[in-house]
Amino acid sequence: MVTVLLALVFIGVHIAVALGGTAMLGIYLMTGDFQVVATFVGSTAYEAVRDYVFAVIPLFMLMGEFLAKCGAATDLFSLFNRLTRIVPGRLAVATVISNAVFAFVTGVSIAAAAAFSRIAYPEMKRHGYQDRFALGCIAGSAVLGMLIPPSVLMIVWAILTELSIGDLFLAGVIPGLLLALFYVLYIVGAAALRPALVGEGPARRTVAGEEPAIARVLVSTLLVIALVAGTLGGIWFGAFTPTEGAGVGAAASLLLALAKGLRAREVGQVILSVGRTSAPLLLLLVTAQLYSRVLTMTGFTRSVQELLLGAGLGPGGVLLLMVLVWFVLGCLIDSISIMLLTVPIFAPIAAALGFDPLAFAIIGIVAIETGLLTPPFGLLVFTVKAAIQDPAIGVGKIFAGSTPYWILLLAVIACLWYFPALATFLPGLLKA
């Protein structure tokens, strides 16, 4: 089954078709009865789709899209750009901080990469930033969208492993902020050591009326922060379930977007865009659950677990092997597909080795996220390339600029391995 699945994926078959087809093949090989296959597929799909937790993904995506469409990302960047004027490389620092705050809204790295490519890159270019440094900063900091809650990858991981979505959201806060801090320290250090990276000569003077009024930008940012705090805080403190919280966030973001001038036609465009993005993802989750159940029935997961436990590698060696698998897959396929292929196998093994499930989940998400910056696939790199629409800049330059951020992702994985409390502290504190 695993061999057939990997072969289908690598020859270009859609991951949902590959997962579903392989699972049905496995059931047929075990039973030899097409009626059993049909019954098993139907019951699994029904049980999966009727679960309200699946509504979390499109609702959180809707919340992020409404706020992105109404200019919230632009307001965030403008505010943090002003607050960091005395910091070397302030535009890059403002991009990282804005991405960190915006990550609490979107949960999708690609949306952040596309937005800040159009918002931050023109401003950096006017100030004389080197293209490689500026675009690497945008691609690298967009990774925060999948690590800081509400993250689509966290929701998918929670569904696959039956972890609490609220606990997993909390587990990602400190590692996400730590990664943002690493990024800021790198930018400030690079700008101080090599001023040419961020433009030579005196800083450009701001033309009167060029930047939006500070009062409007501040109010807009505070409203976004209040919306995020109310939504995530309500989930963490038990005021409502993750699905209800996502609904509250989507409704509140719609009201805020309308107040900021979003037109009815644009509301329809946002809803259609989220539908086109989330519907295939929900289909993927259904086929992934089918595949996971069949793997368990065949005993494959238990066999792999016994093999790795008996190999004498120890917990650290097994974790390193898993991370290497995630790196290799990250060069070839997208993050969601990697998660669907590996988590049903890796999560039980990690539990048997004594890894805390929340810490392991964050390590896995960070490792999978490196694939977004890893050649030749590097989805974030290609997103930035498409968004800037500059034929003179190749993807190689963006990959080179994002390499330091890729290394810092590895540093966060090492920190989580040595200090799992980075992920478990906040969930444990709330339960206490």
Secondary structure as the mmCIF struct_conf table of DSSP 4:
data_model
#
loop_
_struct_conf.conf_type_id
_struct_conf.id
_struct_conf.beg_label_comp_id
_struct_conf.beg_label_asym_id
_struct_conf.beg_label_seq_id
_struct_conf.end_label_comp_id
_struct_conf.end_label_asym_id
_struct_conf.end_label_seq_id
HELX_RH_AL_P HELX_RH_AL_P1 VAL A 2 PHE A 10
TURN_TY1_P TURN_TY1_P1 ILE A 11 GLY A 12
HELX_RH_AL_P HELX_RH_AL_P2 ILE A 15 THR A 31
HELX_RH_AL_P HELX_RH_AL_P3 PHE A 34 VAL A 49
TURN_TY1_P TURN_TY1_P2 ARG A 50 ARG A 50
HELX_RH_3T_P HELX_RH_3T_P1 TYR A 52 ALA A 55
HELX_RH_AL_P HELX_RH_AL_P4 VAL A 56 LYS A 69
TURN_TY1_P TURN_TY1_P3 CYS A 70 GLY A 71
HELX_RH_AL_P HELX_RH_AL_P5 ALA A 72 LEU A 83
TURN_TY1_P TURN_TY1_P4 THR A 84 ILE A 86
BEND BEND1 VAL A 87 VAL A 87
TURN_TY1_P TURN_TY1_P5 PRO A 88 GLY A 89
HELX_RH_AL_P HELX_RH_AL_P6 ARG A 90 THR A 106
HELX_RH_AL_P HELX_RH_AL_P7 SER A 109 ARG A 126
TURN_TY1_P TURN_TY1_P6 HIS A 127 GLY A 128
STRN STRN1 TYR A 129 TYR A 129
HELX_RH_AL_P HELX_RH_AL_P8 ASP A 131 ALA A 142
TURN_TY1_P TURN_TY1_P7 VAL A 143 VAL A 143
HELX_RH_AL_P HELX_RH_AL_P9 LEU A 144 LEU A 147
BEND BEND2 ILE A 148 PRO A 150
HELX_RH_AL_P HELX_RH_AL_P10 VAL A 152 THR A 161
TURN_TY1_P TURN_TY1_P8 GLU A 162 GLU A 162
HELX_RH_AL_P HELX_RH_AL_P11 ILE A 165 ALA A 171
TURN_TY1_P TURN_TY1_P9 GLY A 172 GLY A 172
HELX_RH_AL_P HELX_RH_AL_P12 VAL A 173 LEU A 193
HELX_RH_3T_P HELX_RH_3T_P2 PRO A 195 LEU A 197
STRN STRN2 VAL A 198 VAL A 198
BEND BEND3 GLU A 200 PRO A 202
HELX_LH_PP_P HELX_LH_PP_P1 ALA A 203 VAL A 207
TURN_TY1_P TURN_TY1_P10 ALA A 208 GLY A 209
BEND BEND4 GLU A 210 GLU A 211
HELX_LH_PP_P HELX_LH_PP_P2 PRO A 212 ALA A 213
HELX_RH_AL_P HELX_RH_AL_P13 ILE A 214 TRP A 236
TURN_TY1_P TURN_TY1_P11 PHE A 237 GLY A 238
BEND BEND5 ALA A 239 PHE A 240
HELX_RH_AL_P HELX_RH_AL_P14 PRO A 242 ALA A 259
TURN_TY1_P TURN_TY1_P12 LYS A 260 GLY A 261
HELX_RH_AL_P HELX_RH_AL_P15 ALA A 264 THR A 298
TURN_TY1_P TURN_TY1_P13 GLY A 299 GLY A 299
HELX_RH_AL_P HELX_RH_AL_P16 PHE A 300 LEU A 309
TURN_TY1_P TURN_TY1_P14 GLY A 310 GLY A 312
HELX_RH_AL_P HELX_RH_AL_P17 GLY A 314 GLY A 330
TURN_TY1_P TURN_TY1_P15 CYS A 331 LEU A 332
BEND BEND6 ILE A 333 ILE A 333
HELX_RH_AL_P HELX_RH_AL_P18 SER A 335 ALA A 352
TURN_TY1_P TURN_TY1_P16 LEU A 353 GLY A 354
HELX_RH_AL_P HELX_RH_AL_P19 PRO A 357 GLU A 369
HELX_RH_3T_P HELX_RH_3T_P3 THR A 370 LEU A 373
BEND BEND7 THR A 374 THR A 374
TURN_TY1_P TURN_TY1_P17 PRO A 375 PHE A 377
HELX_RH_AL_P HELX_RH_AL_P20 LEU A 379 ILE A 388
TURN_TY1_P TURN_TY1_P18 PRO A 391 ALA A 392
BEND BEND8 ILE A 393 ILE A 393
HELX_RH_AL_P HELX_RH_AL_P21 VAL A 395 TYR A 418
TURN_TY1_P TURN_TY1_P19 PRO A 420 PRO A 420
HELX_RH_AL_P HELX_RH_AL_P22 ALA A 421 LYS A 431
#
